[in-house]
Amino acid sequence: MKQTAAAVAIAALGSGTALAETVIKVAYENNPGEPVDVVMHYWKDLIAERSNGEITFELYPSAQLGSKQDVTEQAMLGDNVITITDVGFLADYIPDLGILFGPYLAEDASQLFAIYESDWYKEKERELADKGIHVVMSNYLYGPRHLIAKKPVRTLDDMKGMKIRTPNNIMQIRAIEAMGATATPMPLGEVYTALSQGIIDGVENPLSVLYGQKFYEEAKYLSLIGYLLNTSLFIGGEAFFGSLPPEQLDIIHETAKEAGLYSQQLSVESDAAMIEKFREAGVEIIEPDTTPFREAARAVYGEFPEWSDGLYDQIQAQLGN
């Protein structure tokens, strides 16, 4: 029988039983040492201990296996791979999920994570599974997304004419454009070169990513606009995860939740330290009044006719707004 791409090795034991060793490749665009990488090492050790070595993670940082889109396609084809993603990206499959990636949607990550525990979200997970996507972790905190640029952004007017890199998802593209800039989607691994060559003027991301990617070498103005509270997910393919023993699936999901909680703790602890690192690198820290940014960005919520009727009000009610 043809062996699948799951890379599952079966070691026969003398008693006639078998112990399955499952190897899972974990792909992300972040570099070694960034919080995502730290959390993945934590998860790798945790799952090895909890499974008594039956489940092994192989970590592939720095986009070694390709872009998020590339890895997602690999997963949906049945490969033994998982990658970090978000509901903005998954809106391509389930449009309603995109609202959870809306600008200035929530003040506190706990509000968003409560929605990820709701019946509404669990139904969306089932819809994703029907499309071949398996949600492994849904409580990762990537952090608030700010802007580093080659020129200062002190007011909303300063955004006009700027070319800002975004991930290739429609919500972030429209949010940046609603605030007056030109969104320029590209994989994270191409951003440093684009900054150095003047293809883009700036890039938005959490502080840890902006620092970890060394964008401060090319852009010296950090504007704390906090336009998006970025929660993330790790996903794989339903074909691969559906082939695993239930006991292993339980271990993967349980340790995923623990790793997600660790990410939340790490995100809060690291942001204050990151500000000082930027200052030491010669970056000017700008804290603009975000009220005009919020008012401009709110327009995007009326730009998605594909959303279910009343979705915005439903999510606002769940957020307690």
C-alpha positions as semicolon CSV with decimal commas, in nm:
position;residue;x (nm);y (nm);z (nm)
1;M;0,000;0,000;0,000
2;K;0,133;0,346;-0,088
3;Q;0,270;0,536;0,208
4;T;0,108;0,877;0,251
5;A;0,295;1,204;0,292
6;A;0,208;1,185;0,660
7;A;0,555;1,043;0,729
8;V;0,417;0,800;0,983
9;A;0,662;0,525;1,072
10;I;0,533;0,204;1,225
11;A;0,768;0,011;1,450
12;A;0,657;-0,345;1,508
13;L;0,689;-0,469;1,862
14;G;0,763;-0,822;1,968
15;S;0,417;-0,863;2,114
16;G;0,258;-0,810;1,773
17;T;0,126;-0,466;1,860
18;A;0,248;-0,148;1,689
19;L;0,357;0,191;1,808
20;A;0,295;0,471;1,559
21;E;0,545;0,755;1,544
22;T;0,392;1,063;1,387
23;V;0,613;1,336;1,245
24;I;0,457;1,677;1,180
25;K;0,634;1,962;1,002
26;V;0,560;2,305;1,153
27;A;0,610;2,590;0,906
28;Y;0,610;2,963;0,973
29;E;0,757;3,274;0,814
30;N;0,898;3,410;1,140
31;N;1,269;3,390;1,213
32;P;1,442;3,194;1,491
33;G;1,417;3,376;1,822
34;E;1,090;3,555;1,747
35;P;0,801;3,475;1,982
36;V;0,638;3,241;1,727
37;D;0,959;3,038;1,714
38;V;0,989;3,039;2,095
39;V;0,632;2,914;2,132
40;M;0,687;2,643;1,869
41;H;0,991;2,512;2,059
42;Y;0,779;2,511;2,375
43;W;0,503;2,318;2,194
44;K;0,755;2,079;2,038
45;D;0,898;1,986;2,379
46;L;0,554;1,966;2,538
47;I;0,410;1,733;2,277
48;A;0,715;1,507;2,280
49;E;0,686;1,471;2,657
50;R;0,309;1,428;2,661
51;S;0,313;1,166;2,383
52;N;0,618;0,980;2,518
53;G;0,797;1,053;2,193
54;E;0,521;0,921;1,966
55;I;0,462;1,265;1,815
56;T;0,757;1,465;1,683
57;F;0,755;1,821;1,554
58;E;1,006;1,934;1,293
59;L;1,030;2,314;1,292
60;Y;1,074;2,511;0,969
61;P;1,108;2,885;1,044
62;S;1,192;3,166;0,799
63;A;0,951;3,043;0,528
64;Q;1,169;2,741;0,454
65;L;0,867;2,550;0,321
66;G;0,727;2,849;0,131
67;S;0,468;3,117;0,198
68;K;0,159;3,068;0,415
69;Q;-0,042;3,006;0,099
70;D;0,212;2,748;-0,023
71;V;0,206;2,556;0,305
72;T;-0,172;2,570;0,331
73;E;-0,199;2,413;-0,013
74;Q;0,053;2,144;0,088
75;A;-0,158;2,068;0,396
76;M;-0,481;2,047;0,196
77;L;-0,310;1,801;-0,040
78;G;-0,246;1,568;0,255
79;D;0,107;1,657;0,366
80;N;0,206;1,622;0,732
81;V;0,242;1,994;0,783
82;I;0,084;2,270;0,991
83;T;0,129;2,646;0,962
84;I;0,032;2,965;1,136
85;T;-0,255;3,155;0,980
86;D;-0,542;3,380;1,081
87;V;-0,911;3,435;1,018
88;G;-0,829;3,712;0,770
89;F;-0,664;3,452;0,550
90;L;-0,926;3,186;0,618
91;A;-1,197;3,427;0,506
92;D;-1,107;3,310;0,154
93;Y;-1,274;2,982;0,252
94;I;-1,538;3,100;0,503
95;P;-1,613;3,471;0,443
96;D;-1,781;3,532;0,781
97;L;-1,456;3,454;0,963
98;G;-1,302;3,769;0,819
99;I;-1,490;3,990;1,061
100;L;-1,273;3,867;1,349
101;F;-0,977;4,030;1,173
102;G;-1,148;4,367;1,146
103;P;-0,963;4,685;1,243
104;Y;-1,010;4,812;1,598
105;L;-1,268;4,538;1,659
106;A;-1,180;4,468;2,022
107;E;-0,982;4,632;2,299
108;D;-0,883;4,311;2,472
109;A;-0,767;3,975;2,337
110;S;-0,981;3,792;2,592
111;Q;-1,290;3,926;2,413
112;L;-1,178;3,769;2,087
113;F;-1,071;3,440;2,241
114;A;-1,417;3,408;2,399
115;I;-1,564;3,414;2,049
116;Y;-1,329;3,132;1,948
117;E;-1,499;2,922;2,215
118;S;-1,850;3,007;2,096
119;D;-2,096;2,784;1,912
120;W;-2,081;3,029;1,620
121;Y;-1,708;2,976;1,577
122;K;-1,724;2,598;1,629
123;E;-1,969;2,582;1,340
124;K;-1,716;2,770;1,125
125;E;-1,451;2,515;1,222
126;R;-1,679;2,238;1,095
127;E;-1,726;2,427;0,770
128;L;-1,348;2,457;0,734
129;A;-1,314;2,082;0,791
130;D;-1,560;2,022;0,508
131;K;-1,324;2,223;0,286
132;G;-1,021;2,018;0,395
133;I;-0,878;2,246;0,665
134;H;-0,817;2,118;1,018
135;V;-0,782;2,379;1,295
136;V;-0,513;2,261;1,536
137;M;-0,480;2,571;1,756
138;S;-0,717;2,869;1,781
139;N;-0,588;3,065;2,082
140;Y;-0,252;3,200;1,963
141;L;-0,192;3,569;2,039
142;Y;0,023;3,726;1,770
143;G;-0,024;4,072;1,918
144;P;-0,138;4,423;1,824
145;R;-0,023;4,528;1,478
146;H;0,163;4,858;1,446
147;L;0,344;5,038;1,163
148;I;0,714;5,091;1,096
149;A;0,798;5,318;0,806
150;K;1,060;5,529;0,637
151;K;0,874;5,846;0,728
152;P;0,680;5,940;1,041
153;V;0,308;5,872;1,069
154;R;0,183;6,109;1,335
155;T;-0,166;6,171;1,193
156;L;-0,407;5,997;0,960
157;D;-0,313;6,240;0,683
158;D;0,043;6,109;0,695
159;M;-0,080;5,774;0,563
160;K;-0,179;5,927;0,229
161;G;0,036;5,812;-0,060
162;M;0,231;5,560;0,145
163;K;0,281;5,206;0,015
164;I;0,235;4,970;0,310
165;R;0,303;4,600;0,297
166;T;0,020;4,379;0,416
167;P;-0,038;4,005;0,407
168;N;-0,247;3,895;0,113
169;N;-0,586;3,902;0,282
170;I;-0,868;4,130;0,186
171;M;-0,954;4,262;0,532
172;Q;-0,608;4,402;0,602
173;I;-0,579;4,538;0,249
174;R;-0,906;4,727;0,285
175;A;-0,826;4,845;0,637
176;I;-0,494;4,998;0,531
177;E;-0,657;5,157;0,227
178;A;-0,943;5,294;0,439
179;M;-0,679;5,476;0,641
180;G;-0,545;5,638;0,324
181;A;-0,241;5,429;0,227
182;T;-0,187;5,192;-0,065
183;A;-0,179;4,829;0,049
184;T;0,098;4,622;-0,111
185;P;0,051;4,250;-0,038
186;M;0,358;4,027;-0,032
187;P;0,501;3,736;0,170
188;L;0,683;3,836;0,488
189;G;1,009;3,694;0,357
190;E;1,018;3,952;0,075
191;V;0,954;4,259;0,288
192;Y;1,307;4,351;0,395
193;T;1,426;4,365;0,035
194;A;1,117;4,561;-0,068
195;L;1,190;4,818;0,203
196;S;1,556;4,848;0,109
197;Q;1,470;4,893;-0,260
198;G;1,197;5,149;-0,196
199;I;0,921;4,927;-0,333
200;I;0,728;4,992;-0,011
201;D;0,740;5,273;0,244
202;G;0,643;5,073;0,548
203;V;0,510;4,751;0,695
204;E;0,253;4,667;0,962
205;N;0,297;4,382;1,207
206;P;0,328;4,310;1,579
207;L;0,634;4,463;1,745
208;S;0,812;4,130;1,786
209;V;0,791;4,061;1,412
210;L;0,890;4,413;1,309
211;Y;1,197;4,381;1,530
212;G;1,275;4,016;1,459
213;Q;1,277;4,080;1,084
214;K;1,519;4,374;1,137
215;F;1,298;4,620;0,951
216;Y;1,440;4,892;1,178
217;E;1,756;4,880;0,965
218;E;1,561;5,030;0,674
219;A;1,274;5,215;0,848
220;K;1,329;5,448;1,144
221;Y;0,977;5,552;1,248
222;L;0,754;5,326;1,457
223;S;0,392;5,443;1,486
224;L;0,191;5,265;1,753
225;I;-0,141;5,269;1,570
226;G;-0,250;4,927;1,702
227;Y;-0,506;4,895;1,425
228;L;-0,553;4,522;1,459
229;L;-0,545;4,288;1,757
230;N;-0,402;3,984;1,583
231;T;-0,512;3,646;1,710
232;S;-0,385;3,352;1,508
233;L;-0,450;2,986;1,439
234;F;-0,242;2,689;1,339
235;I;-0,398;2,474;1,069
236;G;-0,325;2,154;0,883
237;G;-0,505;1,936;0,635
238;E;-0,813;1,735;0,729
239;A;-0,684;1,442;0,522
240;F;-0,371;1,405;0,734
241;F;-0,529;1,475;1,074
242;G;-0,823;1,252;0,994
243;S;-0,577;0,963;0,953
244;L;-0,431;0,996;1,304
245;P;-0,538;0,782;1,601
246;P;-0,787;0,963;1,828
247;E;-0,542;0,943;2,119
248;Q;-0,281;1,135;1,921
249;L;-0,535;1,391;1,805
250;D;-0,632;1,455;2,166
251;I;-0,268;1,509;2,266
252;I;-0,209;1,745;1,972
253;H;-0,516;1,956;2,052
254;E;-0,454;1,962;2,428
255;T;-0,091;2,068;2,394
256;A;-0,189;2,320;2,125
257;K;-0,418;2,493;2,373
258;E;-0,139;2,505;2,632
259;A;0,103;2,647;2,376
260;G;-0,156;2,908;2,282
261;L;-0,187;3,016;2,645
262;Y;0,191;3,044;2,659
263;S;0,184;3,267;2,350
264;Q;-0,059;3,502;2,524
265;Q;0,171;3,535;2,823
266;L;0,477;3,584;2,602
267;S;0,311;3,851;2,387
268;V;0,223;4,068;2,685
269;E;0,570;4,031;2,838
270;S;0,765;4,103;2,520
271;D;0,600;4,421;2,388
272;A;0,739;4,659;2,652
273;A;1,088;4,521;2,605
274;M;1,056;4,554;2,227
275;I;0,991;4,929;2,251
276;E;1,325;4,976;2,427
277;K;1,503;4,765;2,168
278;F;1,365;4,984;1,891
279;R;1,485;5,296;2,072
280;E;1,831;5,144;2,108
281;A;1,829;5,079;1,732
282;G;1,769;5,448;1,664
283;V;1,398;5,422;1,587
284;E;1,167;5,711;1,680
285;I;0,861;5,589;1,871
286;I;0,542;5,774;1,776
287;E;0,216;5,741;1,973
288;P;-0,050;5,906;1,755
289;D;-0,405;5,977;1,857
290;T;-0,574;5,669;1,710
291;T;-0,927;5,813;1,711
292;P;-0,911;5,933;1,347
293;F;-0,758;5,600;1,244
294;R;-1,044;5,414;1,412
295;E;-1,308;5,632;1,250
296;A;-1,158;5,589;0,902
297;A;-1,108;5,214;0,938
298;R;-1,467;5,154;1,052
299;A;-1,580;5,195;0,690
300;V;-1,449;4,847;0,601
301;Y;-1,730;4,677;0,793
302;G;-1,974;4,789;0,526
303;E;-1,765;4,652;0,239
304;F;-1,839;4,280;0,269
305;P;-2,179;4,200;0,116
306;E;-2,084;3,831;0,126
307;W;-2,112;3,829;0,507
308;S;-2,422;3,683;0,666
309;D;-2,699;3,930;0,744
310;G;-2,655;4,092;1,084
311;L;-2,306;3,949;1,135
312;Y;-2,147;4,272;1,256
313;D;-2,417;4,327;1,519
314;Q;-2,394;3,964;1,625
315;I;-2,018;3,985;1,681
316;Q;-2,047;4,320;1,857
317;A;-2,298;4,163;2,096
318;Q;-2,062;3,872;2,166
319;L;-1,778;4,117;2,229
320;G;-1,998;4,300;2,478
321;N;-1,969;4,628;2,284
